[in-house]
């Protein structure tokens, strides 16, 4: 609890753009070192000091004590199109924060340790696109993703990064996000997007998880691939795109298929091959462009309207189950052991009791409560 209060005290102070000296004066501390020690978790805050902080910072008691909220702690980077308003993102970010905080808090209650060391890619804003491609290919080999990486990517990211990957019902216009909180990296994917889009978003967000400290992404990036403009954020997203393409469509697996093409309709080949890699045909087209394999005549002949969002027939695609197995199993254990009430769980997940029961059935788990 002391760590939670420390983190949120610092977050609330920074949100109000107050220095430690300024807040110390408002709280009646003799010097800045007292507040610095509290924020660092080296000194506990007294009940009287906490009440004073609540008044000065304009927050409620739950802000400091409710572990099922993510107030002031999560750093999000959203993939959303131009139609998603800032208010929509803000509202959905609060919901996503509750899901992430619930997973983390239940882990604390159950004694599950979070990873202290986080993995990183040796890339920065000065890295070349070729270096990002090389990194994508290397991660695929290290994680043993095989020739169709999309099939194994989710499990590999969970195992190798200790990341929480959640498939959620996001509002239209929001594709997904990466989120950093102390000790936990999270990737959110809109489960209602096409399969190819979901896989590309996952690979793209993995790049951000692996490079967050040296290249923190913008709070919001356009999901339509529009990389116009200048600046560091454009560069970071271009590096992420190159990494994701190489991770999902490794040259070692793509080259034999391209060499065996023997002419024919380029659209049919793109759609068919995209289906094999479980990506969109448009993403495959851009991978070929960056590899330099398409002639100018071939490129000019491509009609983007003939390219599918995903080459596989829709009947063969399955919408991912809500949230994830790791998330639902942790929740199931909490309910079974009385660590969380059923009604509190339903409120946190914004589900009815019937929907909560169905969530467990979807993961072949017994419903841990009576309807």
N, C-alpha and C positions, 0 to 999 in steps of 0.2 A: 504493500500500500504506500509506503514511504517513497518508493521509486516512482510510482504513479503520480503522486502529488508533486514530486520534484519536477518531473517532465512537464506536467501541465501548468505549473507555476511559471516555468520558463516560457512555455508556449504562449500563455496569456499575456505575459509581459511583452514579449516580442510582437504580438499582434497589436498591442497598443503603442508600439514603437517607443517603449520606455527603456532607459538604461538601467543597469542594476543599481546605480547610485540614486537615480530618480525614484525607483520603486522603493528602495530602502528608506528613503526619506518619508515617503507616503505611509509606509508601514511602521514608522517610528523606530527603526533600527539605528543603532549608533554609528554603524559603518556598513560599507558595501560588502565586506567579507562575510557577514552573517548570512545575507541573502545568497551569496555565491556558494557558501557551504550547503545551504538548503537545496539549491538547484542542482548541486553536484551529488546530492544524496549522502553527504557527510554529516549532516545535522538534521534531526527531526524538527518539524515545525510544530509549535504548541497549538492547542485548541484555540487559545485567544488570538494567536497570530494568524491562524487559518481563517477565523471569522473576519478579522480585519482585512485579509487578502480578498475574501469574497466581496466585501463592500467596495474596496478600492478598485478591483478589477471588473466589477459588474457581472459576476458569474454566480451560479448557484452551487450548493454544496455537492450535488451530483457531479459537477464538472471535475471536482478533485477526487471523488471517491468511487464513481461508477466505472468499473473495469470493462463494462460492456459497451462503452462509448469510446470513440477514437478522437475525441476533441483535441485539436492542436498537435496531434502526434503524426498523423499520416501525411506523407508527401505523395501526391497523385500526379500522374501524367495520363491524360485522357486522349483516346483516338475518337474523334467525333467529326461529323460533317458540318458544313456551314449552317444547316438548319437547326442544330442543337443550341438552344440559347444558354447564356451563362447561368440563368436561374435554374434551368433544367439540370445542368451539370452540378450545380451546388446542391440541389435537392437530392439527386441520385448519389452524390458523393457522401452525403450524410448517411444514407441507407447502406451503402457499401461499407462505410466505416463501422457500422454496427455489426455487419457480418464478420469483418476481419477481427474486430475487437472481441467478438464472441468466441471465435476460434482460439485466439490468443489467451483469453481469460480462462477458458475451459482447460487449455493446456497447462496453465499455471496451477489450477485447482487439482488437476490429475498428475501433477509432478512431471510433466513432459518438458524436457529441456529444449530450449531453442538454440540454434547454431550461433556460436560466438563469432566464428570466422566466416566471412562471406567471400565467395569466389568472385574473381574479377578477370576481365579480359585486358591485356596490355595494349589498349587503344586509347587515343585521345582525339581532340578536335583537329589535330594536325595529321592524323593518320590518313592514308590514302584509301580510296575505294577498293583498290586491289588488296590492301591489308585487311579490310573488313571482309572481303570475299574469302580470303585465305583463312581468316578466323572462323567464318561460318562453316567452311569445309572441314576445318580441324575439329571443331566442336562435334560435328556429325560423326567423325571417325572416333573421337575419344568417347563419346556416349554410345557408340556402336549402334547407330540408328539404321544402318543398312542402306539399301538402294532406294527405299521409299520412306524417307525420314519422318514424314507426317504421321505415319502409323504409330511410331514409338516415341514421338517427341514429348508428349504430355508426361508420360511415366518417367522418362529420362530427366526432364526438368525437375519434377518433384523429388526424385532420388538424388540427383547431383547438386541441386541448388537448395534443397530443403524448402522449396517454394510452395505456397498455397495457390492452386489454380482453381478458380471458381467459374462455373458456367452459370450465367444469370440471365434473367429476363430484363434486359436493359431497354430504356425508351428508344424509340426509333431515332436514328441519327447517331447513337453511341455504339461504337464497335467494341470498345474494351478499354483497359487501362492497366498500367503498372503502378504499384503502390509500395512505398518503403515505410516500414515502421521499425522501431528498434527490435532487432532479432528476427524479423520476419519479412520476407519478400512475397508479394502477392500479385498475381496476374488475374484480371477479370476479363472474361470473354462473353460477348453477347451470344447466347446459345441459339438465337433465332436467325443469325446471319447464315449465309451459304457456307458449306463445308470448306471450300477453298479460302474464303475470306477468314474463317475462324483459324485455320492453320497458319495463314500468313500473319494474322494479328498476334498469335501466340509466339511465333518465331521473332517477330518484330519486338514484342515486349520482353522476350528473353534477352535480347541485346541490351535493352535499357536496364534490366536487372543486373546484368554483368558489367555495366559501365556507369552505373548511376553516380558513384562518388567522383569519378574524374570527368564525367559528362552528364550532369543532371539535366534531364529533358524538360521541355516547357510544360506548363500545367495543362495545356491543351494543344494538340496537333491535329491537323486535318487528316481524316481517314481516307480521303479520295485520292491520295498520292500527289496532291498539288504541293510542289516544293518551290514555288516561286518566291521571289524576294531574296534578301541577303541576311547574313548574320550567322551566328553560331548555331542557332536552333535548326536552321535549314541544313547546315552541314551535319549535325547530329542525326537528323532524320534520314538524310541520304545515306549515311554510313549504316544506319539501322536497316534500311531497305536492302542495301547490298549484302549485308550479313544474312538477313532473313532469306533472300533469294538463293544464296549459296547453300544455306543450311537445308532448305527444303528441296532444292534441285541441284544436287552436287554434280559437278562436271563429269566425274568418273562414271556416274550412272546415266547422265543425259547424253553424253557423246556417242555411245553405241547406237542409241535410238535415232539420233540425228543423222549419223553416217549411213544407217540402213533405210533412210527415208525413201530414196529412189524417186524423187519428184512427187508428182501428184498434188492434190489440193492442199495448200499450206494450212487453210482453216481446219480441214478435217484432221490433219496431223496435230495441230496445236490443241484442238479440243480433245482428241483421243489421248495424247500424251499427258495433258494436264490432268485427265481423269486418273491416269496411272500414278501420278505423283500427288494426287489429291489437293491440287492447287487450282487457281483460276487460270484460264487460258491467257488472259491479259498479263498475269504475272509471269507466265512462261514466255510470252512474247518479249517482255522486257528483259528477261534473263538471257534470251538469245541475242538481243541487241547488245547488251553489255558484254557478252562473250565475243561479239564481233562475227557471229556465224551467219547472220542474215545479209544477203546481198541487197544493194539498194533497190533493185527491181523487185525482189521478194518483199521487202519492207513496204514499198509503194503499193504492192498488190493486196496487202492485208486490209480487210474491212473490219474494223473493231466490232461492228454490230453483229458480225457472224461468230464472234468469240463468246463462249459461254462463261458464266460466273464459275461454274465447275463442270467439268466434262462428264461426270457420272450422272446417270438419270436420277431425277429427284426421288424416284421410288426406292433407289438403292441408298439414299442418304438417310441418316438417322439424327434426330435432334439430340444433343447430349443431355444426359440427366441433369436436373437442377443441382447446383453447387458442385460437390465432388465427393468421391468415396471417403477420402480422408476427413473432410469436413463433417459428413453425415455420421460417420462412425464415432467421431469424437463427441458429437451431439448426443448420439444414442447412448454412449457410455454415461454421459452426464445425467441423462434422464433416468437411466436404469439404476444409478447409484444415488439418486436424490440430490445431485449436485446443482441441479437447475430444475425449476418447476416447469411443468408442461405449458402452462399459460404464459410464463415469461418467455419460454422458447418460441412459442407461436407469435408473440408480440415482436420479439427481436428479428425474426425471419419474415414477419408480415405475412403469415400464413394462417388459415383457419385450422382448427384441430383436425378436420378431415384431410386437409391438404398436408398437414404435418405427418399424419399417419401414412398417407400415400407416399410421401417422400421416403420413409423407411422401407415401405414395400418395394419401391423402385430399386432400392439397393439390396433387396433380398434380406432385410433385417426384420426381426419381429417387432411389432409396434409395442413400445415400452410403456403404454398407458391404456386405460380403458376409455372407449369413446362413450 
